[in-house]
Every structure is written in structure tokens, then in C-alpha cells.
Amino acid sequence: GEVAKVDGKISITYLQKQGDQEYFVGEAAGAKAKAAELGVDLKVVNLGNDANKTISEVQAAIAQKTNGVVIVVPDPAVGPQVVQAAKDAKVALLTSDDQIC
């Protein structure tokens, strides 16, 4: 779908399940390093295993005018809500590691 045009610096929100696990810690560190290299603002959020937090953090990212969301969902069932929220706000969406339903 269509996404909003970005004027100025790009901001991305990276929402991860289990962000305190070593795999995801390393993944976040790599994303931060690449974002810094590219001049992109990156915010990393640990969702734990909380599906409700997933929805509220997506909504918060959109409210904070993020240009894109990269997400590893703790529960694939929240996928339709995540996709719809991003689509309605014309925010780019990319899934990482796990697919969403």
C-alpha cells in the first residue's frame, strides 16, 4: 500500500518480542549500528510476550510520527491489527523473524 512521503530525517520504530533475549539484543544492536550509519533515528522497544503491549506500542509509534515500523510480534494473531494500524496511518511496515497472520 501507499506510505507517507518522508521530508527530513527518517525515524523507524523496531518492536521486538523478548527483547531481553541474547538473539534479539544482538539483532537490536545491529539495527542501531546500521541506523546510525545511515543517519536514521531508530527506537527499539521490548514487547516481551505481551500482545496487548504490541498494539499499544504500534499506536504510540504512529502517534509519535514514526515513518516506519519493523516488528517481531509475540503473537501472530495481532497481525491484522498491526497491519491495519500501519496502513491507516500510511506508515511503512516490515516484519522481522516471525510472520504475522
MILUM-730352 format. One line per field, with one value per residue (C-alpha): residue number from 1; residue in one letter; x, y, z. Coordinates in Angstrom, 2 decimals, padded with zeros to 5 digits. Layout:
# MILUM-730352
resi: [NUM_...]
resn: [A_...]
u: [X_...]
v: [Y_...]
w: [Z_...]
This chain:
# MILUM-730352
resi: [1_2_3_4_5_6_7_8_9_10_11_12_13_14_15_16_17_18_19_20_21_22_23_24_25_26_27_28_29_30_31_32_33_34_35_36_37_38_39_40_41_42_43_44_45_46_47_48_49_50_51_52_53_54_55_56_57_58_59_60_61_62_63_64_65_66_67_68_69_70_71_72_73_74_75_76_77_78_79_80_81_82_83_84_85_86_87_88_89_90_91_92_93_94_95_96_97_98_99_100_101]
resn: [G_E_V_A_K_V_D_G_K_I_S_I_T_Y_L_Q_K_Q_G_D_Q_E_Y_F_V_G_E_A_A_G_A_K_A_K_A_A_E_L_G_V_D_L_K_V_V_N_L_G_N_D_A_N_K_T_I_S_E_V_Q_A_A_I_A_Q_K_T_N_G_V_V_I_V_V_P_D_P_A_V_G_P_Q_V_V_Q_A_A_K_D_A_K_V_A_L_L_T_S_D_D_Q_I_C]
u: [000.00_000.86_003.06_003.53_006.41_009.25_010.57_013.71_015.22_013.70_012.52_011.87_010.45_011.69_009.30_010.71_009.26_011.53_013.95_015.96_016.99_020.53_019.40_017.18_019.71_022.23_019.68_018.79_022.47_022.96_019.89_021.10_024.54_023.09_020.62_023.45_025.46_022.51_021.51_018.16_016.55_015.79_013.80_013.89_011.04_010.95_007.43_008.21_005.45_002.61_000.21_-001.70_001.53_002.21_-000.91_-000.40_003.26_002.34_-000.25_002.27_004.86_002.30_001.29_004.98_005.09_007.39_007.98_008.20_007.66_009.76_008.14_008.70_005.29_004.95_001.66_000.94_-002.78_-002.24_-001.05_-004.29_-004.49_-000.84_-001.23_-004.43_-002.97_000.10_-002.00_-004.42_-001.53_000.39_003.37_005.74_005.64_008.20_008.06_011.21_011.92_008.28_005.40_002.11_-001.29]
v: [000.00_003.64_005.15_008.79_010.67_011.47_015.00_015.27_012.61_009.12_007.61_003.91_002.05_-001.51_-003.52_-006.86_-009.72_-010.97_-008.08_-009.15_-012.48_-012.56_-013.16_-010.08_-007.99_-008.70_-008.02_-004.66_-003.73_-004.45_-002.43_000.51_000.40_000.37_003.14_005.30_004.63_005.70_008.68_007.15_007.67_004.21_003.47_-000.13_-001.35_-004.65_-006.08_-009.11_-011.61_-009.10_-008.99_-006.04_-004.07_-004.77_-002.93_-000.03_000.38_000.38_003.06_005.03_004.85_006.12_008.93_009.88_010.21_007.28_006.76_003.01_000.07_-003.07_-005.69_-009.13_-009.95_-012.00_-013.41_-013.70_-013.22_-009.46_-009.21_-007.91_-005.09_-004.15_-004.17_-002.13_000.48_000.92_001.01_003.58_005.82_005.26_004.03_001.54_-001.90_-004.69_-007.92_-009.48_-013.06_-014.17_-013.79_-012.22_-013.61]
w: [000.00_-000.01_002.65_003.54_001.93_004.33_004.50_006.59_008.80_008.75_012.03_012.50_015.47_015.96_018.13_019.30_021.25_024.03_023.52_026.54_024.95_023.56_019.96_019.96_021.89_019.12_016.43_018.02_018.30_014.60_013.69_015.81_014.20_010.68_011.53_012.87_009.71_007.55_009.68_010.66_014.06_015.49_018.60_019.86_022.08_024.00_023.83_025.98_025.25_025.59_022.64_024.13_024.52_020.86_019.77_022.18_021.13_017.43_018.15_020.22_017.43_014.94_017.32_017.62_013.81_013.10_009.39_009.65_011.96_011.99_014.19_015.66_017.09_020.28_018.95_015.21_015.92_016.45_012.87_011.34_013.91_013.35_009.57_009.68_012.03_009.82_006.66_008.07_009.14_005.86_007.87_006.26_007.91_007.83_009.79_011.13_012.23_012.59_010.20_011.20_010.32]
